Structure formats: C-alpha cells, structure tokens
Amino acid sequence: MTPRRLPFMSLVPGEDAAAVRQAIDRVIARGWFVLGPEVDAFEREFAAAAGAARAVGVGTGTDAIALILRGLGIGAGDEVITSPLSAAYSALAIMMAGARPVFADIDPDRLTIDPERVAALVGPRTKAILPVHLYGQAADMAAIARVAARFNLAVVEDCCQAHLSTAGGRPVGTIGVAGAFSFYPTKNLGALGDGGAIVTNDSALADRIARLRNGGQTDRYHHQEFGINSRLDEVQAAILRARLPLLPAWTARRRALAARYRERLAGAPVSVPPERDAGHVYHLFVVRSGARAELQAHLAARGIETLIHYPVSIPRQPALAATGPADCPVATQACAEVVSLPLHPALGVEQVDDVAAAIHAFADKGTGPVPS
Ligand SMILES: *Cc1c(COP(=O)(O)O)cnc(C)c1O
C-alpha cells in the first residue's frame, strides 16, 4: 500500500470558496472594516446557531475567555478552576484577566475536567469554573453545574473546540453563564485569520463585554471603564457568515467520519476513547497509544500526518511556573499517549479506511511482511 500524502488538514477554502470571496468583496466594496453591519449580523446569526440570546464578536477565543471573566468582575486575587489538558490559551486567558488558574485533573475516559476534583479544589478565592469542551466533546456539565451551585461559582465554558456541540442535548455555551468560541482557521468554524465570540443569555453581561472589547467606550471617545481592543473585524465576520450555514453539514460529516474510524479501528493497536455524549462534534479524533512516537513515525512513513493535542499539560508549561504546583497525573499520562488522526469535512471515507489500515499494519510490524 503506497497511499498519497495525507496532510492533517488543508485550510484552502473548498466548497465554500465562492461564497467566501463574495463575502470579502462585499466588505471591500462597502469600505467599512471594524464593528459594522457584518459583525452585527454575524452576532445575531451565531447566537441563533449557538442557541443563545446574545453573541459578541471579539478578536480571539483567548480574549473571549478573558473578557467573560472581566465582565463577571473576576480578576486580581481570584481563582478560576480549569483543565490541565487543553490549549494553553484557556489558562493564559485566566491570567490575562488577572486571576490565577487552578488545575483540576481530568476524567481518564472523557479527558475533560473531573467534577469531583473541582469540588476538592474550591477555596475562599475561587470564583469560577472554566471547563473545556475538549476535542468537540462536552465536559460533564451536569456534575459541574452541581459543584458550581454548591459553592456559588460561575461556570464559564471554553467552547473553542465545540461549535454546535451539546451536553445532554443542551447547546454548549448556554449551560454556564457564558461560553467562549474561537474562529481560528483550524476550528470547526474558522475564519481566514483570528476571530472569536462570546455567547450568553445574560444581556447585561453581553452589553458589558461589548464595551470591554472596544476600549470600554460607551459613546465614541468616552471611555467608562478600562477595556481592551479586541474586535472581530468585518472581513472575518463576513467570511464566518458565509460559512455558518455550512456548519451543520460539516459537523454531520465529522461525526460520520468519526463513526467510520471507530468501526475500522476495532481490534487495532490503539485505544479509542468512548464517545460520552452524542453531541460530540469531533473537532479532533484522538486515540491513545503506549508507543506513540513509533506509531507516528510508522504513519508518517506512509504519508499520514498526525498531531499531538497536547504534548505538555498546561501546569507543566514554563509559562505557568508562577501559578504554583498542580497534581494532575491523569493529564500527564494522557499527554504522553494521545495522538490526533486526520479528520475534517473534506476528508474521504477511503482516507479514513487507509489511516485505519495503516494503524492495523502497525500491529503486524515484525510479524507480517515489511511494508514498502
Ligand atoms: C483555540 C483554543 C483557544 C484559543 O483560541 P484563539 O482564538 O486561538 O485565541 C482556547 N481554548 C481552546 C480549547 C482552544 O482550542
């Protein structure tokens, strides 16, 4: 078997290319580039798609998290409990808001924050829980909501990998007080550059965040409070509007490809974590291997590109050294074993079959014929 090169993903627009170009041209012709009609319309359309009353467009997913925390009045002296297994930006956003991230270890099956560990870490300074809906699968929101209610904490959802995902049938981002989304190009809904949004059913919070993203301005050149400059721009909003109608079909495609992987990987020498919620949107398809480096090399030799999300847990990042020690052995173990296989809406079923066959061949190494 000599498969063609199979990159992890391609960011060149495909079926959406014409709509994306039209969107860009529309903005250029209008000559209005920041906080204009495209952002207004996208905020309404994205809120509807996310099942929320309001959405506010911002510069990045990281800023979305930080702005929610600031909008809730969380900052210096406060602690926010979050997951050690995520993009480091989840925790960096907590630090940008001035608060301290505290890491609760993950559930070994689901790889999202363990609600019992969260409860054990609540202290007098704890103000919020920031669960991360990792790889497209919601955290255990029912249990997290119980912990939050018991200790009177806000729940802020990191939905950056979970566009259209649901937890027990409820849209992510609407279960806690607010949700943060990223439109970084690789996300399930991506822009051609950076972008982000917050969603919430609390319209006072949405109004406050809309001010904070724009320098804290109330009226032009009147700054009521210390805001930042983090605005979704008109070109990105127009591109996102062109893509949003395609997102349900793209999500269905991701789910179908994931089901195919599960079927084809039966008996393969990797562990495939169970799907814990039917609302999983498969931002990534992640398996585990005790011989990950060898498996990645084996796949690379067959032209199959894989990535690791994530090789280092957040509390072990040097950038986090000042936040204090964290006891997260389950996350550390996951970081040594997880490997993400190619999965995106433009991928073919045959390619999934090729990847699965290549993984099966990894088991045969040494016993079967040496693959050429
Ligand atoms: C991408 C991502 C972020 C950061 O989003 P940006 O738009 O890149 O700032 C935060 N959390 C998670 C889980 C992410 O995947």
PDBQT file of the ligand as one rigid body, heavy atoms in Angstrom, charges set to zero:
ROOT
HETATM    1  C1  LIG A 401      -8.132  27.523  20.069  1.00  0.00    +0.000 C 
HETATM    2  C2  LIG A 401      -8.412  27.424  21.518  1.00  0.00    +0.000 A 
HETATM    3  C3  LIG A 401      -8.334  28.532  22.363  1.00  0.00    +0.000 A 
HETATM    4  C4  LIG A 401      -7.813  29.858  21.910  1.00  0.00    +0.000 C 
HETATM    5  O1  LIG A 401      -8.487  30.394  20.827  1.00  0.00    +0.000 OA
HETATM    6  P1  LIG A 401      -7.734  31.543  19.967  1.00  0.00    +0.000 P 
HETATM    7  O2  LIG A 401      -8.788  32.040  19.042  1.00  0.00    +0.000 OA
HETATM    8  O3  LIG A 401      -6.606  30.886  19.259  1.00  0.00    +0.000 OA
HETATM    9  O4  LIG A 401      -7.273  32.578  20.927  1.00  0.00    +0.000 OA
HETATM   10  C5  LIG A 401      -8.706  28.383  23.677  1.00  0.00    +0.000 A 
HETATM   11  N1  LIG A 401      -9.128  27.194  24.162  1.00  0.00    +0.000 NA
HETATM   12  C6  LIG A 401      -9.185  26.105  23.382  1.00  0.00    +0.000 A 
HETATM   13  C7  LIG A 401      -9.672  24.818  23.974  1.00  0.00    +0.000 C 
HETATM   14  C8  LIG A 401      -8.817  26.171  22.042  1.00  0.00    +0.000 A 
HETATM   15  O5  LIG A 401      -8.866  25.070  21.278  1.00  0.00    +0.000 OA
ENDROOT
TORSDOF 0
